[in-house]
Amino acid sequence: MLINLFLIRGSFANFIFLNTFKHIFLFYFMAIKFGPSGFGGVKEAISNLEEYHKLGLSACEIAFTYGPYIKSEEDARAIGKAAERLGIKLSIHAPYWINLNSSESEKIEKSKERILACCKVGTWLGAYIVVFHPGYYSDDKEETFQNIKKAILEVMEESKKKGYTPKLAPETMGKVNVFGSVEEIARLVDETGCEMCIDFAHILARDKEYHFDEVLKMFEKKDVLHIHFSGIEYGELGEKKHKKTTEDELRALIEHLPRDKEFVIVNESPDPVEDSVLGLNIYSNIDSKVQ
């Protein structure tokens, strides 16, 4: 009986230890990472990353808006090593002129090539994902979905063959006439195994509400969630333009995020560094009160 009691107490102690360890691990290693979109040109990239680090930021999305501007593998690897040393998680935003549902096959192939070019440079950089806008609707939304799904699977297969390491992350889009509702992106994740970029500003512009809990529930199986966030101006048809992020908007987001996952929050406002620091400060204050 004493032996059984000892074993029960031992098991309970192990349970408490493991859960305490899990809590500590999640707090320190599965934190929310904040950072801006963009780090300037090649020459100033490392010094800008060092400044981000001094501000406490730990993420940065490289904006390849008009194509990968880092041409040299040596430069890319040097930037990637600096980011790793500074604890900054890198991601890439692919060029805007991507349409995986074009009626012209040549445009689809060019779109796939642009994504793959970002994956190539992203491998040198050590970036963990490549974010991209998937495409535009045709008359049939289901046909649009199937075309985009097929193209993503083809890019994933080619990326694997070439040994590229970043994952593909289609983004939720902010205009109602553009493919990329949160439901469509969640379905792509389920049916292709790709990652995703949840742009809550786009969701607000498209649906007129953030739907924080509902959206996070759709991706609850993911350990790491990549998020875009900023203020946004919008109308009936959706997104108009990004604007400065308010403290109330950031607080609303952060208070809805569970603490058992890693979140990478990239700010795309006109002042993404300042707004990222604001988010970090809000998060630090909230978590210090929780402790």
FENCOR-V685803 format. One record per backbone hydrogen bond with DSSP energy under -1.0 kcal/mol. NH is the residue of the N-H (numbers start at 1). CO is the residue of the C=O. E is the energy in kcal/mol with one decimal. If there is no record, write none. Layout:
BEGIN
nh=NH co=CO e=E
nh=NH co=CO e=E
END
This chain:
BEGIN
nh=5 co=1 e=-2.6
nh=6 co=2 e=-2.4
nh=7 co=3 e=-2.4
nh=8 co=4 e=-2.4
nh=9 co=5 e=-2.7
nh=10 co=6 e=-2.8
nh=11 co=7 e=-2.5
nh=12 co=8 e=-2.4
nh=13 co=9 e=-2.6
nh=14 co=10 e=-2.4
nh=15 co=11 e=-2.3
nh=16 co=12 e=-2.5
nh=17 co=13 e=-2.7
nh=18 co=14 e=-2.9
nh=19 co=15 e=-2.3
nh=20 co=16 e=-2.4
nh=21 co=17 e=-2.8
nh=22 co=18 e=-2.5
nh=23 co=19 e=-2.2
nh=24 co=20 e=-2.4
nh=25 co=21 e=-2.9
nh=26 co=22 e=-2.9
nh=27 co=23 e=-2.3
nh=28 co=24 e=-2.2
nh=29 co=25 e=-3.0
nh=30 co=26 e=-1.5
nh=33 co=263 e=-3.5
nh=35 co=265 e=-1.8
nh=37 co=267 e=-1.5
nh=38 co=61 e=-3.9
nh=48 co=44 e=-2.4
nh=49 co=45 e=-2.4
nh=50 co=46 e=-2.3
nh=51 co=47 e=-1.7
nh=52 co=48 e=-2.4
nh=53 co=49 e=-2.4
nh=54 co=50 e=-1.9
nh=55 co=51 e=-1.5
nh=56 co=53 e=-1.5
nh=57 co=52 e=-2.4
nh=58 co=34 e=-2.0
nh=59 co=34 e=-1.1
nh=60 co=89 e=-2.1
nh=61 co=36 e=-2.4
nh=62 co=91 e=-3.1
nh=64 co=62 e=-1.1
nh=64 co=93 e=-2.1
nh=67 co=64 e=-1.6
nh=76 co=72 e=-2.3
nh=77 co=73 e=-2.7
nh=78 co=74 e=-2.0
nh=79 co=75 e=-2.4
nh=80 co=76 e=-2.6
nh=81 co=77 e=-2.4
nh=82 co=78 e=-2.0
nh=83 co=79 e=-2.5
nh=84 co=80 e=-2.3
nh=85 co=81 e=-2.5
nh=86 co=82 e=-2.0
nh=88 co=83 e=-3.0
nh=89 co=58 e=-2.5
nh=91 co=60 e=-1.9
nh=92 co=129 e=-1.9
nh=93 co=62 e=-2.9
nh=94 co=131 e=-3.3
nh=96 co=65 e=-1.3
nh=98 co=96 e=-2.6
nh=100 co=134 e=-2.7
nh=102 co=99 e=-1.1
nh=108 co=104 e=-1.5
nh=109 co=105 e=-2.3
nh=110 co=106 e=-2.3
nh=111 co=107 e=-2.1
nh=112 co=108 e=-2.4
nh=113 co=109 e=-2.3
nh=114 co=110 e=-2.0
nh=115 co=111 e=-1.9
nh=116 co=112 e=-2.4
nh=117 co=113 e=-2.4
nh=118 co=114 e=-1.6
nh=119 co=115 e=-1.9
nh=120 co=116 e=-2.2
nh=121 co=117 e=-2.0
nh=122 co=118 e=-2.7
nh=123 co=119 e=-1.8
nh=124 co=120 e=-1.4
nh=125 co=121 e=-2.2
nh=126 co=122 e=-1.5
nh=127 co=122 e=-2.1
nh=128 co=90 e=-2.5
nh=130 co=167 e=-2.7
nh=131 co=92 e=-3.6
nh=132 co=169 e=-1.6
nh=144 co=140 e=-2.1
nh=145 co=141 e=-2.4
nh=146 co=142 e=-2.4
nh=147 co=143 e=-2.4
nh=148 co=144 e=-2.4
nh=149 co=145 e=-2.9
nh=150 co=146 e=-2.4
nh=151 co=147 e=-2.1
nh=152 co=148 e=-2.4
nh=153 co=149 e=-2.4
nh=154 co=150 e=-2.0
nh=155 co=151 e=-2.4
nh=156 co=152 e=-2.8
nh=157 co=153 e=-2.2
nh=158 co=154 e=-2.3
nh=159 co=155 e=-2.8
nh=160 co=156 e=-2.1
nh=161 co=157 e=-2.1
nh=162 co=158 e=-1.9
nh=164 co=159 e=-2.5
nh=167 co=128 e=-2.3
nh=169 co=130 e=-2.5
nh=171 co=132 e=-2.0
nh=172 co=197 e=-2.1
nh=173 co=180 e=-2.4
nh=176 co=237 e=-1.8
nh=178 co=175 e=-1.7
nh=185 co=181 e=-2.3
nh=186 co=182 e=-2.4
nh=187 co=183 e=-2.0
nh=188 co=184 e=-2.1
nh=189 co=185 e=-2.3
nh=190 co=186 e=-2.1
nh=191 co=187 e=-2.5
nh=192 co=188 e=-2.0
nh=193 co=189 e=-1.6
nh=195 co=168 e=-2.6
nh=197 co=170 e=-2.1
nh=198 co=226 e=-2.7
nh=200 co=228 e=-1.7
nh=203 co=199 e=-2.1
nh=204 co=200 e=-2.4
nh=205 co=201 e=-2.2
nh=206 co=202 e=-2.3
nh=207 co=203 e=-3.3
nh=208 co=204 e=-2.1
nh=215 co=211 e=-2.7
nh=216 co=212 e=-2.6
nh=217 co=213 e=-1.9
nh=218 co=214 e=-1.2
nh=220 co=217 e=-1.3
nh=222 co=219 e=-1.7
nh=225 co=262 e=-2.5
nh=227 co=264 e=-3.4
nh=228 co=198 e=-2.0
nh=229 co=266 e=-2.2
nh=231 co=243 e=-1.5
nh=233 co=241 e=-3.2
nh=235 co=238 e=-2.5
nh=238 co=235 e=-1.4
nh=239 co=174 e=-2.4
nh=240 co=233 e=-3.0
nh=241 co=233 e=-1.3
nh=243 co=231 e=-1.9
nh=250 co=246 e=-2.1
nh=251 co=247 e=-2.7
nh=252 co=248 e=-2.2
nh=253 co=249 e=-1.9
nh=254 co=250 e=-2.7
nh=255 co=251 e=-2.5
nh=256 co=253 e=-1.3
nh=257 co=254 e=-1.1
nh=262 co=223 e=-2.8
nh=264 co=225 e=-2.4
nh=265 co=33 e=-3.5
nh=266 co=227 e=-3.1
nh=267 co=35 e=-2.3
nh=275 co=271 e=-2.2
nh=276 co=272 e=-1.7
nh=277 co=273 e=-2.3
nh=278 co=274 e=-2.0
nh=279 co=275 e=-2.1
nh=280 co=276 e=-2.4
nh=281 co=277 e=-2.5
nh=282 co=278 e=-2.2
nh=283 co=279 e=-2.6
nh=284 co=280 e=-2.6
nh=285 co=281 e=-2.1
nh=286 co=282 e=-2.4
nh=287 co=283 e=-2.7
nh=288 co=284 e=-2.0
nh=289 co=285 e=-1.4
nh=290 co=286 e=-1.8
nh=291 co=287 e=-2.2
END
